[in-house]
Amino acid sequence: MKSKSPTRLITCSLLLLSAAASALWAQSYKIVDLGGLSGGNTVARKINLTGQTVGGSGKMYGVNIRAFIWSGGGLLSLGTLPGGNYSFAFDINQSGTVVGESNTATVIRAFLWNATAGMQDLGTLPGDTGSRAFGINDSGQVVGYSSGPNGVTAFVWQKSTGMTNLGTLPGGNTSKAFDLNKGGAIVGVSSTSSGEMHACLWPSSHGMQDLGTLKGNNTSEAHKINNSGYVIGSSSSVNVTHAFFWTSSGGMQDLGTLGGDFSDALDLNNNGEVVGTSTDSHGARAFHWTSNTGMQDLNALIPANSNVVLTSAIGINNAGLIVAIGAATTDISNPLDTDDTHRHAGPVHAFLLTPLH
């Protein structure tokens, strides 16, 4: 019998190792529908390390949407500010403190909620009338924006000092803050002297930094920052929007798409895992990205008999649990627009995806 050459044996071994590595990185998930408040539609925005999830539930548009917290049972409505009929929660920290927005009888205001004190109006910057809160860290610092006759301006709030104006990039007149990390570094978007909107970073030790755009683009915005200072968001030209991953050493990296011309990175954890939404030939699809796997369609990583199309993954915690939105459908290959829920689908719901190790 002719023996196999050492080179051939090594090649076969490498192929087997490569296949094994690919299998290890092909993470799969079990999926749970979080349900909804009255109105049928639920959008989750953030999940903390203990699995508590926040967002909004009710009608897709108009009044009667309520901010909620989910802690393993049903959704708990957080109510509204006095006189209001709308609220939405955007973030939750490890102690279960929630931030978001609620209307009053006349305006939209940023709120802070906890189980002891309920919902608190965080007010506005001087001279403004409205505000929205998008991020909170474990120290209780809150970021968002305040608006009024003078425009829209990013703020950071803390209990001891109230709201502080974060300003804009040089020559700009608009800014919004979306997230902050444990160290107090803040990300968001600001107009530039030319009027374009750019992703920006407010480091805790010095002033605001313009993160720029992907090559050939003219606008960008930063959505989240983790405790290592990694930033994710999106960068756009006239016809194309791509998700990005930014580091201080490597700059802005294009995360690509699932085959279409659109992607947007919506959250990342301290392990560098990113989730978001991208288009393929069937429309919007939720994705999970790591530097090892690249961008993966989460619909391919849940049980085939789930009868769900996940259109956007919006939150991921440090344990790898993901919250996503989508709709129940018996035709998962059909293009699905969650703004048009009578097309082969039920109401928009939030889903919890738990890794199967």
N, C-alpha and C positions, 0 to 999 in steps of 0.2 A: 504494500500500500504506500502511495506517495504521501510523504509527510507535509504538513502545512508549514509555510515559511514563517520565521519569527515576525517579519514585517506584517504579514497577513493577520497573524494572531493578535498583534498589537493593535492593528486597525479595527478588528472586530471588537476587541475589548473596549477601545475608545468609543465606538459606536454604542455599545451596550451601556457604558457609563453615561454617555450623553442622553440616551433614551431614559435612563433611570433618573437623571437630574431633571429632565423635562417633566417626567411624571410627578416628581416631588413638588415642582413649582406649579403644577396644575391644581391649584386649590379649588375645592368644591365647598358649597354652602347649603345649609338647610334654611328654609325661608318661612317666615311667620307674618301674617297680615296683622297689622296693629289695630285695624278696625277704624271706627270714626265716630264723631259726635253727630248730632242731627244735621242733615244736609248731604251726607254721603261721601264727601271728598276730604282727604287727609293728606297733608304735605308735612313730612318730617324734615327738620333742618340740622339737628345736631344730636349726637349721642356721647355721653360721658363714659368714664371708665367702668362705672358700675352698671352701665346699660340703660340709665335713665335717658329718655328721648324727648325732645321738644319740637314743636312746630305749630301748625294751625289746622283746624278742622271745621268743616261746615260747608257752605256754598262755595263754589269755585270763585265766583265773582260777587262783589257787592257786600252787603252787611251780613251779620250773623256768623262770620268766621270767629272762632275763639282760639286763643293760645291754649296749648295743652302741654301736660307732662305725662309721660307713660313710664311706669316703673315696674312693669311685668304683669299688671292686670289690665283693666280698661283705661281709656284716656280720661284724665282729670282736667276739666276746664279750669283755666286760671282766671276767668272772668275778664272784666275790662276796668278801665279807669272810670270814675264817676261820670255819668252822662253818656257813656260810650256804648256802641253796639258792635264793635270790631276790635280784635286784638290778634297778635301773631308773635310767637316766640322764635328767636333766632339762635340763641346760644344758652348753654348751661355749663356751670363749672362742677368740680368734683364734690362740692358741698351741697349741690342741688339748687343753687341760686340761678335764676333765669332772667334773661334780658330780652327785650323785644320792643314792640310798638303797640299802642292802643289809641283809639280816638276818644275824645271827650265829647261834649256837646258841640264843640266848635273846631277843634284842632287835633292833629296827630301828635302824640308825645311818646318819647322814650320811657320805658318802664323797667324797673327792677322788681323781681318777685322772689319771695322765699316763703316757706311753709308757715313760718311764725308770724310775719308781718303782712303777708299778702302782697298786693301790687302797689308800688310806689312810683309816682311821677318824678322823673329825674330833671324836669324843667328844661331850660334852653340856655344858650349863650345870651349875653345882654343884647336887647333889642330884637331878638328873634321871637317867633311864635310857635314853631313846630320843631320836633326832634324825633330821631329814630336811633335805637341802640342795636348793634349787631354782634358785639363780642364782649366776653367777660373772662378774666383769668382767675386763678385760684386765690389771688390776693384781693379780689373784689373790684379791681379796676375795670371800667366799662368804656367801650369806644363806640362811636357812631357818628352822626352828623346832626347839626342844628341848622334850621332854615328860617328865613324871614325876608324882610325888605332888603337886607344887605346881601342876600344870596345864600349859598349852601357852604357850610364850613365844618370840617372834621373836628371832633372833640374827644378828649379823654376825661372820664369822670371818676372820682373816688370820694368816699364818704367824708373824708376830712377837709377836702378842698372844693368839692363840687365840680363843675365843668370847667375845663381849660381849653382854650382855642388852640388848635394845632397848626393853623396857618395853611399856606399853600406852597407849591414850588415857586421859584422866582418868576414874577410876572403873571402868575395865575390868579384866578379869582374864585375858584371852586375846589372843594376837596371833600372827600368822604373817607372815613376810617371803618374797616370791616372786621379786623381781628387783631389780637395781640397775644404775645406769648408770656411765659412765666416771668421772664426778665423785663417785661414791659415794652419790648419792641413792637411797633404797630405797623400794619400794612393797610393800604387802601388805594385811592386814586386821587389825582389832582390835575387840574388844568395847568398847562405850561404857558409861557409868554406868547406862543403862537396859537393858543386856544385848543390844542390837542390834549386829550386826556391820557395821562401816563400812570402806570403802576408806580407806587412810591412806598418808601420805608422810612418810618420815623425811629431810628435807633435811639435807645435810651441815653446814650452818651454824647450824641451830637445831633445836628439838624437833619432835615428831611433829605432823602436820597431819591433821585429819579432812577428807576430800574430800567428805563428804556422800553424797547419793543423787540420782537423777533425781526430778523432781517426782512426788509421790504414792507414792513407794517408801519402804521402811523399812530395807532392807539393801543392801549393796554390797560389792564386793571389787576391789582393783586387782591386775592380773596382770603387767603389763610397763611399763617406763619406758624411753624412748630418751634419747640424749645431749642432746637439746633440752629435756628435762624433760616431754615429753608422756607422758601416762599412759592406758592402756586397761584395761578390765575389764568388769564387769557390775553392774547394779543391778536389784533385784527388789522386787515386791510379793507378795501372796499367790498370784496366779495368773499373773503375767507377769514375765519376765526379759528385759532389753534390754542389748545391748552399749553401752558408752560410750567417748567420747574426751574427755580432760580436759586443759586447759591452764591455767596460772596466770592468764592474762588473760581467758579465755573461760569458765572453769568446766567443768562437765560437760555434754557434748553427747550426746544420744540418737542412736545410729547406725541405729535402726530394725530391721527384720527383712526377710526375703525373702517375707513374706506371712503367716507364722504368728505365734505369740505368744511366741517365744523366739529370742534371739540372745545370743552370748557372744563377746567379743573376746579372742583368745588370744595374739597377738603383734603387734608393730609394728616397723618399721625406722626408721632415721634420716631417711628421706625422708617419713615420715608415712603410709606404706602400712600398712593394718591387715588381718589375717586372723583368721578364726574360724569359728564354726558358727551356723547359723540354721535355723529350720523353715519349710517351705512345705507345700503340700498333699500332697507325697510323703514328708514326714518331714524328717530332718536333712540339711542340705546345707552344704558348705564355701563360705565367702564370701571375697571380696577387696573392700576398701573404700579409696577415696581421697576427698579433698574434692571432686575434679572429677567422679568417676564415681558416687559413692555406693556402695551395697552391690550387688555383682554375684555371682551364682551361678557358682562356678568350673567347675561341670559344663558350663556353656554356653560356656566358653572353652577347652576341650580338644577334640581331634578327636572327631567324632561317632561314629566306629567304635572308640572306646577300650574299650567294654564295661566301664566302671568307673563306680561311683557314689562320689563323694567326699563324705563326710559331715562332715568337719571339717578345716579348714586350721589347723595348729598352730604353724608357724614360718615366718618370712620373713626373708631377709637383706638387706643394703643393695644388692645387685645385683638384687633382685626375685625370686630363686629361692624357691620355696615348698615346704615339706613338708606333706603332708596324709595323712589316713587315709581308707580306704574299702574297698570290696570289688568284686571282679570279678562282673559280673552280665550276663546277656543281656537283662534286662528293666529298663532304666534308669528307666522311668516308674513302676515299682511301688514302693510304700513299702518302705523298707529299714531294718531295725534291725540295726546291727552287733553287738548283743549276742545276736542270734538268727540266726547265720550259715547255718542250713539253709534260710532263706526266700529262695530265688532267688539266693543269693550264695555265694561261696567265703569262705575265711578273711579276716580283717581284715588288710590290708597297708598299708605306708607307701609313698607315691608322691612322687617329686620332680617338680616342675613348673618348667620353664625357659622364661622369656619368649622369644617369637619376635619379634624386632625387625625 
